[in-house]
Amino acid sequence: MISWDILGAWLSAAMVVWIYSFAYRDNLFYKLAEHMFVGAAAGYSIALALDSLNRVMIKPAITTPETFWTTSWHYVVPAILGVLMFAKYSRKYYWLARYAVAVNIAVGTGLALRTVPIANITRQITATIVPLWGSDPVTVLNNWLLVLITIGALTYFLFTIFPRRAEGARPSPLYYVYRTLYYIGIYGMMVGFGALFANTIMTRVGFLISIYLIYLQPQYWATIVAAILAAIAILLPLIRKK
């Protein structure tokens, strides 16, 4: 009998091979794998949202009348706003959903105004304030690179401030300092983007190797069959065009 583990291994092999077949050419089985992934992700998201709604909202709200006003009264407002969201499906009362959307956006904006500056500005500035001298030379070198590349990247994006060099005149010291930081920022960002891209590729290849070593190795025929189907899906349109 076919177990769920064997079926899952065959599906995993097919999805991996068919998705990677897009690197050569678009084909029918790539589209099938893409639609299956999107459909499964959408279904899982809906099921997760309904389960969260049931655990967080419905179960705590359904209590006895004696304990409702002491333990669950604060669920009334979000429950009403949630019900108003469904007014979008009514042509006559769709305007009621605007109140729920307005509250949702207002709360999200308030939270963003409090958390985004802390995460994107304050903590990043704090992370660059590091000691530039110490007993460990490796740590000192890393701290200097961090500070110089940070200042250089900021200098690169200061488009409104750029020391000019007059023709026939000797450049000022500020000009050399600015140009040095400018190029440090450029090459620092190039190294950072290159390392990020390499890390992404390495992570994807690592996922592929781990999938084959852990899940697909006992079912190697699944990979072979999936590769044959992908090759057929790629070759058939080419043969028809010729």
ChimeraX attribute file (.defattr): number of C-alpha atoms within 10 A of each C-alpha:
attribute: neighborCount
match mode: 1-to-1
recipient: residues
	/A:1	4
	/A:2	6
	/A:3	7
	/A:4	9
	/A:5	10
	/A:6	16
	/A:7	13
	/A:8	13
	/A:9	22
	/A:10	20
	/A:11	16
	/A:12	19
	/A:13	25
	/A:14	23
	/A:15	21
	/A:16	18
	/A:17	23
	/A:18	27
	/A:19	18
	/A:20	15
	/A:21	19
	/A:22	16
	/A:23	8
	/A:24	8
	/A:25	13
	/A:26	15
	/A:27	20
	/A:28	16
	/A:29	23
	/A:30	23
	/A:31	14
	/A:32	13
	/A:33	18
	/A:34	15
	/A:35	12
	/A:36	13
	/A:37	13
	/A:38	11
	/A:39	12
	/A:40	12
	/A:41	12
	/A:42	12
	/A:43	12
	/A:44	12
	/A:45	12
	/A:46	12
	/A:47	12
	/A:48	12
	/A:49	12
	/A:50	12
	/A:51	13
	/A:52	12
	/A:53	12
	/A:54	13
	/A:55	12
	/A:56	12
	/A:57	16
	/A:58	14
	/A:59	10
	/A:60	14
	/A:61	18
	/A:62	12
	/A:63	13
	/A:64	9
	/A:65	9
	/A:66	8
	/A:67	11
	/A:68	15
	/A:69	11
	/A:70	9
	/A:71	12
	/A:72	16
	/A:73	12
	/A:74	12
	/A:75	16
	/A:76	12
	/A:77	10
	/A:78	14
	/A:79	13
	/A:80	11
	/A:81	18
	/A:82	14
	/A:83	13
	/A:84	19
	/A:85	17
	/A:86	14
	/A:87	17
	/A:88	14
	/A:89	10
	/A:90	11
	/A:91	8
	/A:92	9
	/A:93	12
	/A:94	14
	/A:95	14
	/A:96	17
	/A:97	19
	/A:98	15
	/A:99	13
	/A:100	20
	/A:101	15
	/A:102	11
	/A:103	13
	/A:104	13
	/A:105	12
	/A:106	12
	/A:107	12
	/A:108	11
	/A:109	12
	/A:110	10
	/A:111	11
	/A:112	13
	/A:113	11
	/A:114	10
	/A:115	13
	/A:116	11
	/A:117	12
	/A:118	13
	/A:119	12
	/A:120	10
	/A:121	12
	/A:122	12
	/A:123	11
	/A:124	12
	/A:125	12
	/A:126	9
	/A:127	11
	/A:128	15
	/A:129	11
	/A:130	14
	/A:131	11
	/A:132	15
	/A:133	12
	/A:134	10
	/A:135	7
	/A:136	8
	/A:137	11
	/A:138	10
	/A:139	15
	/A:140	16
	/A:141	13
	/A:142	13
	/A:143	18
	/A:144	17
	/A:145	15
	/A:146	18
	/A:147	17
	/A:148	17
	/A:149	22
	/A:150	19
	/A:151	16
	/A:152	24
	/A:153	20
	/A:154	14
	/A:155	21
	/A:156	19
	/A:157	12
	/A:158	11
	/A:159	8
	/A:160	6
	/A:161	10
	/A:162	14
	/A:163	15
	/A:164	10
	/A:165	11
	/A:166	9
	/A:167	7
	/A:168	6
	/A:169	7
	/A:170	9
	/A:171	13
	/A:172	12
	/A:173	10
	/A:174	12
	/A:175	14
	/A:176	12
	/A:177	11
	/A:178	17
	/A:179	17
	/A:180	13
	/A:181	19
	/A:182	22
	/A:183	16
	/A:184	21
	/A:185	22
	/A:186	17
	/A:187	14
	/A:188	19
	/A:189	16
	/A:190	12
	/A:191	12
	/A:192	13
	/A:193	12
	/A:194	12
	/A:195	12
	/A:196	12
	/A:197	12
	/A:198	12
	/A:199	12
	/A:200	12
	/A:201	12
	/A:202	12
	/A:203	12
	/A:204	12
	/A:205	12
	/A:206	12
	/A:207	12
	/A:208	14
	/A:209	13
	/A:210	13
	/A:211	16
	/A:212	19
	/A:213	11
	/A:214	10
	/A:215	18
	/A:216	21
	/A:217	15
	/A:218	12
	/A:219	15
	/A:220	14
	/A:221	13
	/A:222	21
	/A:223	23
	/A:224	14
	/A:225	15
	/A:226	21
	/A:227	19
	/A:228	13
	/A:229	17
	/A:230	24
	/A:231	16
	/A:232	14
	/A:233	19
	/A:234	20
	/A:235	13
	/A:236	11
	/A:237	12
	/A:238	9
	/A:239	8
	/A:240	7
	/A:241	6
	/A:242	5
